[in-house]
């Protein structure tokens, strides 16, 4: 720790000692335990959010993965959405019959 950090910790211990009427040792121990609990909670939250991120990534890939692969393969290059129905470009340009495509 730097001198500034040490002096800040000393000031915190002295303030707690004066406020609660504890010995220096007990006040320092109380602050140490509070900091330790804070670090445990932070670590726990970090692990929890990493778990959530993995789950969300898995869900997103499972749901949109096949669609992305179809787009990458060019399966939708000749298909457009017209009036809420997927039609081939030929059908959209000239033909009156609209054939619905499953995507």
C-alpha positions in Angstrom: 0.0 0.0 0.0 1.1 3.5 -0.6 1.6 6.0 2.2 -1.6 7.8 1.2 -3.6 4.5 1.4 -2.1 3.6 4.7 -2.9 7.1 6.2 -6.5 6.7 4.8 -6.9 3.3 6.5 -5.4 4.7 9.7 -7.9 7.5 9.6 -10.8 5.1 9.0 -9.7 3.0 12.0 -9.3 6.0 14.3 -12.8 7.3 13.3 -14.4 3.9 13.9 -12.5 3.6 17.2 -13.8 7.0 18.4 -17.3 6.4 17.1 -17.8 2.9 18.7 -15.4 3.2 21.6 -13.4 0.2 20.4 -9.7 -0.6 20.8 -7.5 0.2 17.7 -7.1 -3.5 17.2 -10.8 -4.3 17.2 -11.6 -1.3 15.0 -9.0 -2.4 12.5 -10.3 -6.0 12.6 -13.9 -4.8 12.0 -12.8 -2.7 9.0 -10.8 -5.6 7.6 -13.7 -8.0 7.9 -16.0 -5.5 6.2 -13.6 -5.1 3.3 -13.1 -8.8 3.1 -16.9 -9.3 2.8 -17.1 -6.6 0.2 -14.5 -8.4 -1.9 -16.3 -11.7 -1.5 -19.6 -10.1 -2.7 -17.8 -8.5 -5.6 -16.2 -11.8 -6.6 -19.6 -13.6 -6.2 -21.3 -11.0 -8.4 -18.6 -11.2 -11.0 -18.9 -15.0 -11.2 -22.7 -14.7 -11.3 -22.6 -12.2 -14.2 -20.1 -14.4 -16.1 -22.6 -17.3 -15.7 -25.4 -15.2 -17.0 -23.3 -14.1 -20.0 -22.5 -17.7 -20.9 -26.2 -18.6 -20.7 -27.3 -15.7 -22.8 -24.7 -16.3 -25.4 -25.8 -19.9 -25.6 -29.5 -19.0 -26.0 -28.8 -16.4 -28.7 -26.5 -18.7 -30.7 -29.1 -21.5 -30.5 -32.0 -19.3 -31.6 -30.4 -17.2 -34.4 -27.5 -19.5 -35.4 -29.4 -21.4 -38.2 -30.8 -18.2 -39.6 -27.3 -16.6 -39.8 -25.9 -19.7 -41.5 -28.7 -19.6 -44.0 -28.0 -16.0 -44.8 -24.3 -16.7 -45.0 -25.0 -19.5 -47.5 -27.0 -17.1 -49.7 -30.3 -18.9 -49.2 -32.2 -15.6 -48.9 -30.4 -13.8 -51.8 -33.4 -14.4 -54.2 -36.1 -13.9 -51.5 -37.7 -10.7 -50.4 -40.5 -9.8 -47.9 -43.5 -8.3 -49.6 -46.7 -7.5 -47.7 -45.6 -9.8 -44.9 -45.0 -12.8 -47.1 -41.6 -14.2 -48.2 -41.6 -14.4 -52.0 -38.9 -15.0 -54.7 -37.8 -11.9 -56.6 -39.3 -13.3 -59.8 -42.7 -13.7 -58.1 -42.5 -10.2 -56.6 -41.7 -8.6 -60.0 -44.1 -10.2 -62.4 -46.1 -13.2 -61.4 -49.5 -12.7 -59.6 -49.2 -15.9 -57.5 -47.2 -15.5 -54.3 -45.6 -18.6 -52.9 -44.9 -18.4 -49.2 -41.4 -19.4 -48.2 -40.5 -21.0 -44.9 -37.5 -19.4 -43.3 
